[in-house]
């Protein structure tokens, strides 16, 4: 019979790849460093490949480790989905639902707990202007909507902002004027995404219906 790694070994692999430090990875897994090291070594011996290149100061994934890591993440995710499926069948719409949201939307519809702004608006802006991203761009770039607004306020040019951000009051008390783009204005589509094996599709559909209903009520109230 072919070797089948344990989920515990796969978890050790994923956590060590994240922390790149045996002690920190062991603490994250609530095991001793020797237990984690033994699990990684057994996994490497069973697979017949070196997953990590390590010395006294550094831990890095090998090429084989990078390939195995993706498989390990998929297997652990599938195992998690299996448990979620059982829970969803026993108690529909119960338990914890984890929902991620892009940073050009989340700050305006969720409470503040957010760490960093993303850069998805850059691609949206270039597409709206009919431009293509250039690997040799030599201009000034902003890493957040707030920085983008501050650049515009400093006479460094104009900024393209999502309507959701403008309506949230992001420009309040600033010497700036927001103008809507002429028709046909560029638009973006927002959707829920989940793994095909996720057991929470029904929950996501119910949440989407609630959001759509709230949006219709807000539009009717205007």
C-alpha positions as CSV (number, residue, x, y, z in Angstrom):
1,X,0.0,0.0,0.0
2,X,1.3,3.5,-0.9
3,X,2.3,5.8,2.0
4,X,-0.5,8.0,3.2
5,X,0.7,11.0,5.3
6,X,-1.3,11.9,8.4
7,X,-3.2,15.1,8.6
8,X,-1.1,16.0,11.6
9,X,2.1,15.7,9.5
10,X,0.5,17.9,6.8
11,X,-0.4,20.5,9.4
12,X,3.2,20.5,10.6
13,X,4.3,21.1,7.0
14,X,1.9,24.0,6.4
15,X,2.6,25.7,9.7
16,X,6.4,25.4,9.4
17,X,6.2,26.8,5.9
18,X,4.3,29.7,7.2
19,X,6.6,30.5,10.2
20,X,9.9,29.3,8.8
21,X,10.9,28.6,12.4
22,X,10.7,25.3,14.2
23,X,10.1,26.7,17.7
24,X,7.3,29.1,16.5
25,X,5.7,26.5,14.4
26,X,5.7,24.0,17.3
27,X,4.1,26.6,19.5
28,X,1.4,27.3,16.9
29,X,0.7,23.6,16.7
30,X,0.7,23.2,20.5
31,X,3.4,20.5,20.4
32,X,7.1,20.4,21.4
33,X,9.7,21.3,18.9
34,X,11.0,17.7,18.9
35,X,7.6,16.3,18.1
36,X,7.2,18.7,15.2
37,X,10.7,18.0,13.9
38,X,10.1,14.3,14.1
39,X,6.8,14.6,12.2
40,X,8.5,16.6,9.4
41,X,11.4,14.1,9.2
42,X,9.1,11.2,9.0
43,X,7.1,12.9,6.3
44,X,10.3,13.6,4.3
45,X,11.5,10.0,4.7
46,X,8.2,8.5,3.7
47,X,7.9,10.8,0.6
48,X,11.5,10.3,-0.3
49,X,12.2,14.1,-0.8
50,X,13.6,16.9,1.2
51,X,10.8,19.3,2.0
52,X,12.8,22.0,3.9
53,X,16.4,23.3,3.6
54,X,17.5,24.3,7.0
55,X,20.5,25.3,9.0
56,X,20.9,26.8,12.5
57,X,19.6,30.2,11.4
58,X,17.2,29.6,8.5
59,X,14.4,27.3,7.3
60,X,13.3,27.5,3.7
61,X,11.0,25.3,1.5
62,X,12.8,23.3,-1.1
63,X,11.4,23.0,-4.6
64,X,9.8,19.7,-3.7
65,X,8.5,21.3,-0.6
66,X,6.7,24.0,-2.5
67,X,5.0,21.5,-4.7
68,X,4.0,19.2,-1.7
69,X,2.8,22.3,0.3
70,X,0.0,23.1,-2.2
71,X,-1.2,19.5,-2.1
72,X,-1.1,19.6,1.7
73,X,-3.2,22.8,1.8
74,X,-5.8,21.3,-0.5
75,X,-6.0,18.1,1.5
76,X,-6.4,20.0,4.8
77,X,-9.0,22.3,3.3
78,X,-10.9,19.3,2.0
79,X,-10.8,17.7,5.4
80,X,-12.2,20.8,6.9
81,X,-15.0,20.9,4.3
82,X,-15.9,17.3,5.3
83,X,-16.4,18.4,8.9
84,X,-18.3,21.4,7.8
85,X,-20.6,19.3,5.6
86,X,-21.5,17.0,8.5
87,X,-22.2,20.0,10.8
88,X,-24.3,21.7,8.0
89,X,-26.4,18.6,7.6
90,X,-27.0,18.3,11.3
91,X,-27.6,22.0,12.0
92,X,-28.1,24.1,8.9
93,X,-27.0,27.8,9.1
94,X,-25.2,27.3,12.4
95,X,-21.6,27.6,13.5
96,X,-18.8,30.0,12.4
97,X,-18.9,31.4,8.8
98,X,-15.6,33.0,7.8
99,X,-16.0,35.6,5.1
100,X,-13.2,37.5,3.5
101,X,-13.6,40.9,1.8
102,X,-11.4,42.9,-0.5
103,X,-10.0,46.1,1.2
104,X,-11.6,48.6,-1.2
105,X,-15.0,47.4,0.1
106,X,-14.5,46.1,3.6
107,X,-13.7,49.4,5.4
108,X,-17.0,50.9,4.2
109,X,-19.4,48.1,5.2
110,X,-17.6,46.4,8.1
111,X,-16.3,47.7,11.5
112,X,-12.6,48.7,11.7
113,X,-10.1,45.1,12.5
114,X,-8.4,45.5,9.1
115,X,-4.6,45.5,8.7
116,X,-3.7,46.5,5.2
117,X,-5.1,48.0,2.0
118,X,-4.8,45.9,-1.1
119,X,-4.1,47.0,-4.6
120,X,-7.1,45.7,-6.6
121,X,-8.3,49.3,-7.3
122,X,-5.1,49.8,-9.4
123,X,-6.1,47.2,-12.0
124,X,-9.7,48.5,-12.0
125,X,-8.5,52.1,-12.6
126,X,-6.2,51.1,-15.4
127,X,-9.0,49.0,-17.0
128,X,-11.4,51.9,-16.7
129,X,-8.9,54.2,-18.5
130,X,-8.1,51.7,-21.2
131,X,-4.5,51.3,-20.0
132,X,-2.5,48.2,-19.6
133,X,-0.2,47.6,-16.5
134,X,3.4,48.2,-17.3
135,X,6.2,46.4,-15.5
136,X,8.4,49.5,-16.1
137,X,6.1,52.0,-14.4
138,X,8.3,54.8,-12.9
139,X,5.6,57.1,-11.4
140,X,4.3,57.4,-7.8
141,X,1.9,54.7,-6.5
142,X,-0.3,54.7,-3.4
143,X,-0.9,51.7,-1.2
144,X,-4.3,52.8,0.3
145,X,-7.3,54.9,-0.6
146,X,-6.4,57.4,2.1
147,X,-2.9,57.9,0.6
148,X,-4.5,58.3,-2.8
149,X,-6.8,61.0,-1.5
150,X,-3.9,62.8,0.2
151,X,-1.9,62.7,-3.0
152,X,-4.8,64.3,-4.9
153,X,-5.2,67.0,-2.1
154,X,-1.5,67.8,-2.6
155,X,-2.0,68.6,-6.3
156,X,-0.4,65.4,-7.5
157,X,-3.2,64.6,-9.9
158,X,-6.7,63.2,-9.9
159,X,-7.8,60.0,-8.1
160,X,-10.4,57.4,-9.2
161,X,-12.4,56.3,-6.2
162,X,-15.1,53.7,-5.7
163,X,-18.6,55.3,-5.3
164,X,-18.9,53.3,-2.1
165,X,-15.9,55.0,-0.6
166,X,-17.1,58.5,-1.6
167,X,-20.6,57.9,-0.2
168,X,-19.1,56.7,3.1
169,X,-17.8,60.2,3.8
170,X,-14.1,59.6,3.0
171,X,-13.8,63.1,1.5
172,X,-15.6,64.9,4.3
173,X,-13.7,68.0,5.6
174,X,-11.3,67.8,2.6
175,X,-10.7,70.4,0.0
176,X,-11.7,68.0,-2.8
177,X,-14.6,67.6,-5.2
178,X,-15.9,64.2,-6.3
179,X,-17.4,64.1,-9.9
180,X,-19.2,61.1,-11.3
181,X,-17.7,59.7,-14.5
182,X,-19.8,60.2,-17.7
183,X,-21.9,57.4,-19.0
184,X,-21.1,54.7,-19.7
185,X,-19.2,54.7,-16.4
186,X,-17.0,51.7,-15.6
187,X,-18.5,49.3,-13.1
188,X,-17.3,46.3,-11.2
189,X,-19.2,43.2,-10.2
190,X,-19.0,41.9,-6.6
191,X,-19.6,38.2,-5.9
192,X,-19.2,35.6,-3.3
193,X,-16.5,33.0,-4.0
194,X,-16.0,29.7,-2.3
195,X,-14.4,26.3,-3.0
196,X,-16.6,23.9,-4.9
197,X,-16.3,21.5,-2.0
198,X,-17.5,24.0,0.5
199,X,-20.5,23.0,2.6
200,X,-21.6,26.6,3.2
201,X,-23.0,27.4,-0.3
202,X,-26.5,27.5,1.1
203,X,-25.4,29.9,3.9
204,X,-23.7,32.1,1.4
205,X,-26.7,32.2,-0.9
206,X,-28.9,33.2,2.1
207,X,-26.4,35.9,3.1
208,X,-26.4,37.2,-0.5
209,X,-30.1,37.4,-0.6
210,X,-30.1,39.4,2.6
211,X,-27.6,41.8,1.2
212,X,-29.6,42.2,-2.0
213,X,-32.8,42.8,-0.1
214,X,-31.1,45.5,2.1
215,X,-29.8,47.1,-1.1
216,X,-33.2,47.2,-2.7
217,X,-34.7,48.7,0.5
218,X,-32.0,51.4,0.6
219,X,-32.6,52.2,-3.1
220,X,-36.4,52.5,-2.5
221,X,-35.8,54.8,0.5
222,X,-33.9,57.4,-1.6
